[in-house]
Amino acid sequence: MIEIKYPPRDEIEKCKKTVVEAAVMRKKIRRPGLKTVFHGCGSAGFISILIYALLWWLCMGLKNADPLSSGLAILGIYPLSYFSFSFLSIFSEEQSETVELKSALRFPYFYIVALRTLYASVAAVFMNLALMAAVFRHLNGVWSLCAAGTAFTVILALLSMKIYQKFGSSTAICALPALWAAVCALSAGSEKGAMIFNRFINIVPLAVHILVAAASIAGIILYVGKVETRYADC
């Protein structure tokens, strides 16, 4: 009779543990490409570009108006150029009833939304900067206005992401651009608002505006990084 020699029990347990760890170990999640992040956003992008062009066409009509009206109109339009795309892209996906399906895919839906928010807000910032440099470069305090607009765009984009994460509806994030437009409109129509705006743009040093803009961009990048890490560890 042949005697079979089995390995010691502790060695068997060690081999079992190695096999189990290899089976359940997940590779670190790879960041999806732009094609994945913006999949199905073609119509939303086209409509938002038309809205963007209309907003700036209306704003250019104020180029020769008083600095307060021009400045507040520009500051108001800065975030709206991003929100037009953000709302339309999420709204169109909700209408197609694919959100639940996308949430179950390899890249969780909110992770895709977070990346889209980051990319779209930064793209909106560069588009606005290019237009400002081309059309409004002679406006008083234009670079402070650019830096402030950049900061507000990114901060509001980050807030919209948090609101969407909490409520999961495109309707919820509509409150932010509506509130922002209302604040800018009310400021333009009040003496106190004009005084605050002039101090904010003309007295606060440009370096401070740039630092705040840089900090806001760093903040949204860090937030998306946390979202990425959270889903990678799931």
Secondary structure, 3 states (H helix, E strand, C coil): CCCCCCCCHHHHHHHHHHHHHHHHCCCCCCCCCHHHHCCCCHHHHHHHHHHHHHHHHHHHCCCCCCHHHHHHHHHHHHHHHHHHHHHHHHHHHHHCCCHHHHHCCCCCHHHHHHHHHHHHHHHHHHHHHHHHHHHCCCCCCHHHHHHHHHHHHHHHHHHHHHHHHHHCCHHHHCHHHHHHHHHHHHHHCCHHHHHHHHHHHHCCCHHHHHHHHHHHHHHHHHHHHHHHHHHHCC
